[in-house]
Amino acid sequence: MILTSLTTDDLPQADRFGWWREMTASAMLPSLLDTDRRSRFRATADLVDLGGAQVTAMTYHSLTSLRTPKLIRQRDPESCLLSLTVHGTMTLSHCGREATAGVHQLLVFSSSRPFHGSARAEDRPVSQILAQIPRSLIPVRPQTLDQAFATRIPAADAFGELLAHFLTQVTNRARQYRTSDRARLSAILVDLLSGLLAHRLEAEHELPAESRRRALFLEGKSVIQQRLGDPALSTAEVAAALHISPRSLNRLFESNGLTVSDWIRRQRLEGARHDLSDPAQRGTAVCRISARWGFSHPAAFSRAFRRGYGCSPQEYRQQALTGTGAPG
């Protein structure tokens, strides 16, 4: 089990904020918390243990957080922290800079440096995902990493989108993972954060060769995912987006047991299969779904679908929507 779920709901209202303050200090990072909602404070946390790293999905009422030099001297896990705003606004003063992150934006900061933060939302509690990664695991020089602290990173950036997707998926599906998955998930998190930092700070040369390869492979898959609807998507286009040659891209995918064209076809088929089994899209023609996922010719789509799933798209949709044993 890698997930621990916590909530203030089982506590008397008067004890909730005090408990939250103690819990976050123990399970995450000691800081001085305050809120103007003490009398009606409510919060939840899902802590996902990845071994050395931890990812926590939280909801809570608006509050402020202050990490002082005294608290750092008392306990410093020497972590790099990565915050994804899911709902609300995060403001951080840190390392002589101030940044505000809105929905679907990232902030990077350090447990070893003082900070003052605030989290606000007007209509409902703040929602945030916070990753804590040991600084020793990040293969970027300290002076390079310092440049990233308290700078807003849109999740629409290449590696930003990958990180946001990973953080969301690992917390939403935490119950599906086993303890034996922790090392692999932690390695993916480190590779994505390292790739993000190196890309934004033009410090790719600081990453070990294997880290660069893993990060580039993940970025390649992300580029493909974003462009699946384009029938003209090719190995050359993906390689150009990554600033490498098509041959290098093919070697990268082949070292992971895939070819670029196989990966594109597999993802397109999976996207179409998902839409065919969606009751909300019952009235959408099969040819429109196949075109949405980059298949130019309905006949070619039907042949590829049958090879992949053992039946035609129409048969799959009928079985999926009527519950008569759709293949999976």
Secondary structure as a PSIPRED ss2 file (coil, helix, strand):
# PSIPRED VFORMAT (PSIPRED V4.0)

   1 M C   1.000  0.000  0.000
   2 I C   1.000  0.000  0.000
   3 L E   0.000  0.000  1.000
   4 T E   0.000  0.000  1.000
   5 S E   0.000  0.000  1.000
   6 L E   0.000  0.000  1.000
   7 T E   0.000  0.000  1.000
   8 T C   1.000  0.000  0.000
   9 D C   1.000  0.000  0.000
  10 D C   1.000  0.000  0.000
  11 L C   1.000  0.000  0.000
  12 P C   1.000  0.000  0.000
  13 Q H   0.000  1.000  0.000
  14 A H   0.000  1.000  0.000
  15 D H   0.000  1.000  0.000
  16 R H   0.000  1.000  0.000
  17 F H   0.000  1.000  0.000
  18 G H   0.000  1.000  0.000
  19 W H   0.000  1.000  0.000
  20 W H   0.000  1.000  0.000
  21 R H   0.000  1.000  0.000
  22 E H   0.000  1.000  0.000
  23 M H   0.000  1.000  0.000
  24 T H   0.000  1.000  0.000
  25 A H   0.000  1.000  0.000
  26 S H   0.000  1.000  0.000
  27 A H   0.000  1.000  0.000
  28 M C   1.000  0.000  0.000
  29 L C   1.000  0.000  0.000
  30 P C   1.000  0.000  0.000
  31 S C   1.000  0.000  0.000
  32 L E   0.000  0.000  1.000
  33 L E   0.000  0.000  1.000
  34 D E   0.000  0.000  1.000
  35 T C   1.000  0.000  0.000
  36 D C   1.000  0.000  0.000
  37 R C   1.000  0.000  0.000
  38 R H   0.000  1.000  0.000
  39 S H   0.000  1.000  0.000
  40 R H   0.000  1.000  0.000
  41 F C   1.000  0.000  0.000
  42 R C   1.000  0.000  0.000
  43 A E   0.000  0.000  1.000
  44 T E   0.000  0.000  1.000
  45 A E   0.000  0.000  1.000
  46 D E   0.000  0.000  1.000
  47 L E   0.000  0.000  1.000
  48 V E   0.000  0.000  1.000
  49 D E   0.000  0.000  1.000
  50 L E   0.000  0.000  1.000
  51 G C   1.000  0.000  0.000
  52 G C   1.000  0.000  0.000
  53 A E   0.000  0.000  1.000
  54 Q E   0.000  0.000  1.000
  55 V E   0.000  0.000  1.000
  56 T E   0.000  0.000  1.000
  57 A E   0.000  0.000  1.000
  58 M E   0.000  0.000  1.000
  59 T E   0.000  0.000  1.000
  60 Y E   0.000  0.000  1.000
  61 H C   1.000  0.000  0.000
  62 S C   1.000  0.000  0.000
  63 L E   0.000  0.000  1.000
  64 T E   0.000  0.000  1.000
  65 S E   0.000  0.000  1.000
  66 L E   0.000  0.000  1.000
  67 R E   0.000  0.000  1.000
  68 T C   1.000  0.000  0.000
  69 P H   0.000  1.000  0.000
  70 K H   0.000  1.000  0.000
  71 L H   0.000  1.000  0.000
  72 I H   0.000  1.000  0.000
  73 R H   0.000  1.000  0.000
  74 Q H   0.000  1.000  0.000
  75 R C   1.000  0.000  0.000
  76 D C   1.000  0.000  0.000
  77 P C   1.000  0.000  0.000
  78 E C   1.000  0.000  0.000
  79 S E   0.000  0.000  1.000
  80 C E   0.000  0.000  1.000
  81 L E   0.000  0.000  1.000
  82 L E   0.000  0.000  1.000
  83 S E   0.000  0.000  1.000
  84 L E   0.000  0.000  1.000
  85 T E   0.000  0.000  1.000
  86 V E   0.000  0.000  1.000
  87 H E   0.000  0.000  1.000
  88 G C   1.000  0.000  0.000
  89 T E   0.000  0.000  1.000
  90 M E   0.000  0.000  1.000
  91 T E   0.000  0.000  1.000
  92 L E   0.000  0.000  1.000
  93 S E   0.000  0.000  1.000
  94 H E   0.000  0.000  1.000
  95 C C   1.000  0.000  0.000
  96 G C   1.000  0.000  0.000
  97 R E   0.000  0.000  1.000
  98 E E   0.000  0.000  1.000
  99 A E   0.000  0.000  1.000
 100 T E   0.000  0.000  1.000
 101 A E   0.000  0.000  1.000
 102 G C   1.000  0.000  0.000
 103 V C   1.000  0.000  0.000
 104 H C   1.000  0.000  0.000
 105 Q E   0.000  0.000  1.000
 106 L E   0.000  0.000  1.000
 107 L E   0.000  0.000  1.000
 108 V E   0.000  0.000  1.000
 109 F E   0.000  0.000  1.000
 110 S E   0.000  0.000  1.000
 111 S C   1.000  0.000  0.000
 112 S C   1.000  0.000  0.000
 113 R C   1.000  0.000  0.000
 114 P C   1.000  0.000  0.000
 115 F E   0.000  0.000  1.000
 116 H E   0.000  0.000  1.000
 117 G E   0.000  0.000  1.000
 118 S E   0.000  0.000  1.000
 119 A E   0.000  0.000  1.000
 120 R E   0.000  0.000  1.000
 121 A C   1.000  0.000  0.000
 122 E C   1.000  0.000  0.000
 123 D C   1.000  0.000  0.000
 124 R C   1.000  0.000  0.000
 125 P C   1.000  0.000  0.000
 126 V E   0.000  0.000  1.000
 127 S E   0.000  0.000  1.000
 128 Q E   0.000  0.000  1.000
 129 I E   0.000  0.000  1.000
 130 L E   0.000  0.000  1.000
 131 A E   0.000  0.000  1.000
 132 Q E   0.000  0.000  1.000
 133 I E   0.000  0.000  1.000
 134 P E   0.000  0.000  1.000
 135 R H   0.000  1.000  0.000
 136 S H   0.000  1.000  0.000
 137 L H   0.000  1.000  0.000
 138 I C   1.000  0.000  0.000
 139 P C   1.000  0.000  0.000
 140 V C   1.000  0.000  0.000
 141 R C   1.000  0.000  0.000
 142 P H   0.000  1.000  0.000
 143 Q H   0.000  1.000  0.000
 144 T H   0.000  1.000  0.000
 145 L H   0.000  1.000  0.000
 146 D H   0.000  1.000  0.000
 147 Q C   1.000  0.000  0.000
 148 A C   1.000  0.000  0.000
 149 F C   1.000  0.000  0.000
 150 A C   1.000  0.000  0.000
 151 T C   1.000  0.000  0.000
 152 R E   0.000  0.000  1.000
 153 I E   0.000  0.000  1.000
 154 P E   0.000  0.000  1.000
 155 A C   1.000  0.000  0.000
 156 A C   1.000  0.000  0.000
 157 D C   1.000  0.000  0.000
 158 A H   0.000  1.000  0.000
 159 F H   0.000  1.000  0.000
 160 G H   0.000  1.000  0.000
 161 E H   0.000  1.000  0.000
 162 L H   0.000  1.000  0.000
 163 L H   0.000  1.000  0.000
 164 A H   0.000  1.000  0.000
 165 H H   0.000  1.000  0.000
 166 F H   0.000  1.000  0.000
 167 L H   0.000  1.000  0.000
 168 T H   0.000  1.000  0.000
 169 Q H   0.000  1.000  0.000
 170 V H   0.000  1.000  0.000
 171 T H   0.000  1.000  0.000
 172 N H   0.000  1.000  0.000
 173 R C   1.000  0.000  0.000
 174 A H   0.000  1.000  0.000
 175 R H   0.000  1.000  0.000
 176 Q H   0.000  1.000  0.000
 177 Y C   1.000  0.000  0.000
 178 R C   1.000  0.000  0.000
 179 T H   0.000  1.000  0.000
 180 S H   0.000  1.000  0.000
 181 D H   0.000  1.000  0.000
 182 R H   0.000  1.000  0.000
 183 A H   0.000  1.000  0.000
 184 R H   0.000  1.000  0.000
 185 L H   0.000  1.000  0.000
 186 S H   0.000  1.000  0.000
 187 A H   0.000  1.000  0.000
 188 I H   0.000  1.000  0.000
 189 L H   0.000  1.000  0.000
 190 V H   0.000  1.000  0.000
 191 D H   0.000  1.000  0.000
 192 L H   0.000  1.000  0.000
 193 L H   0.000  1.000  0.000
 194 S H   0.000  1.000  0.000
 195 G H   0.000  1.000  0.000
 196 L H   0.000  1.000  0.000
 197 L H   0.000  1.000  0.000
 198 A H   0.000  1.000  0.000
 199 H H   0.000  1.000  0.000
 200 R H   0.000  1.000  0.000
 201 L C   1.000  0.000  0.000
 202 E C   1.000  0.000  0.000
 203 A C   1.000  0.000  0.000
 204 E H   0.000  1.000  0.000
 205 H H   0.000  1.000  0.000
 206 E H   0.000  1.000  0.000
 207 L C   1.000  0.000  0.000
 208 P C   1.000  0.000  0.000
 209 A H   0.000  1.000  0.000
 210 E H   0.000  1.000  0.000
 211 S H   0.000  1.000  0.000
 212 R H   0.000  1.000  0.000
 213 R H   0.000  1.000  0.000
 214 R H   0.000  1.000  0.000
 215 A H   0.000  1.000  0.000
 216 L H   0.000  1.000  0.000
 217 F H   0.000  1.000  0.000
 218 L H   0.000  1.000  0.000
 219 E H   0.000  1.000  0.000
 220 G H   0.000  1.000  0.000
 221 K H   0.000  1.000  0.000
 222 S H   0.000  1.000  0.000
 223 V H   0.000  1.000  0.000
 224 I H   0.000  1.000  0.000
 225 Q H   0.000  1.000  0.000
 226 Q H   0.000  1.000  0.000
 227 R C   1.000  0.000  0.000
 228 L C   1.000  0.000  0.000
 229 G C   1.000  0.000  0.000
 230 D C   1.000  0.000  0.000
 231 P C   1.000  0.000  0.000
 232 A C   1.000  0.000  0.000
 233 L C   1.000  0.000  0.000
 234 S C   1.000  0.000  0.000
 235 T H   0.000  1.000  0.000
 236 A H   0.000  1.000  0.000
 237 E H   0.000  1.000  0.000
 238 V H   0.000  1.000  0.000
 239 A H   0.000  1.000  0.000
 240 A H   0.000  1.000  0.000
 241 A H   0.000  1.000  0.000
 242 L H   0.000  1.000  0.000
 243 H C   1.000  0.000  0.000
 244 I C   1.000  0.000  0.000
 245 S C   1.000  0.000  0.000
 246 P H   0.000  1.000  0.000
 247 R H   0.000  1.000  0.000
 248 S H   0.000  1.000  0.000
 249 L H   0.000  1.000  0.000
 250 N H   0.000  1.000  0.000
 251 R H   0.000  1.000  0.000
 252 L H   0.000  1.000  0.000
 253 F H   0.000  1.000  0.000
 254 E H   0.000  1.000  0.000
 255 S C   1.000  0.000  0.000
 256 N C   1.000  0.000  0.000
 257 G C   1.000  0.000  0.000
 258 L C   1.000  0.000  0.000
 259 T C   1.000  0.000  0.000
 260 V H   0.000  1.000  0.000
 261 S H   0.000  1.000  0.000
 262 D H   0.000  1.000  0.000
 263 W H   0.000  1.000  0.000
 264 I H   0.000  1.000  0.000
 265 R H   0.000  1.000  0.000
 266 R H   0.000  1.000  0.000
 267 Q H   0.000  1.000  0.000
 268 R H   0.000  1.000  0.000
 269 L H   0.000  1.000  0.000
 270 E H   0.000  1.000  0.000
 271 G H   0.000  1.000  0.000
 272 A H   0.000  1.000  0.000
 273 R H   0.000  1.000  0.000
 274 H H   0.000  1.000  0.000
 275 D H   0.000  1.000  0.000
 276 L H   0.000  1.000  0.000
 277 S C   1.000  0.000  0.000
 278 D C   1.000  0.000  0.000
 279 P H   0.000  1.000  0.000
 280 A H   0.000  1.000  0.000
 281 Q H   0.000  1.000  0.000
 282 R C   1.000  0.000  0.000
 283 G C   1.000  0.000  0.000
 284 T C   1.000  0.000  0.000
 285 A C   1.000  0.000  0.000
 286 V H   0.000  1.000  0.000
 287 C H   0.000  1.000  0.000
 288 R H   0.000  1.000  0.000
 289 I H   0.000  1.000  0.000
 290 S H   0.000  1.000  0.000
 291 A H   0.000  1.000  0.000
 292 R H   0.000  1.000  0.000
 293 W C   1.000  0.000  0.000
 294 G C   1.000  0.000  0.000
 295 F C   1.000  0.000  0.000
 296 S C   1.000  0.000  0.000
 297 H C   1.000  0.000  0.000
 298 P H   0.000  1.000  0.000
 299 A H   0.000  1.000  0.000
 300 A H   0.000  1.000  0.000
 301 F H   0.000  1.000  0.000
 302 S H   0.000  1.000  0.000
 303 R H   0.000  1.000  0.000
 304 A H   0.000  1.000  0.000
 305 F H   0.000  1.000  0.000
 306 R H   0.000  1.000  0.000
 307 R H   0.000  1.000  0.000
 308 G H   0.000  1.000  0.000
 309 Y H   0.000  1.000  0.000
 310 G C   1.000  0.000  0.000
 311 C C   1.000  0.000  0.000
 312 S C   1.000  0.000  0.000
 313 P H   0.000  1.000  0.000
 314 Q H   0.000  1.000  0.000
 315 E H   0.000  1.000  0.000
 316 Y H   0.000  1.000  0.000
 317 R H   0.000  1.000  0.000
 318 Q H   0.000  1.000  0.000
 319 Q H   0.000  1.000  0.000
 320 A H   0.000  1.000  0.000
 321 L H   0.000  1.000  0.000
 322 T H   0.000  1.000  0.000
 323 G C   1.000  0.000  0.000
 324 T C   1.000  0.000  0.000
 325 G C   1.000  0.000  0.000
 326 A C   1.000  0.000  0.000
 327 P C   1.000  0.000  0.000
 328 G C   1.000  0.000  0.000
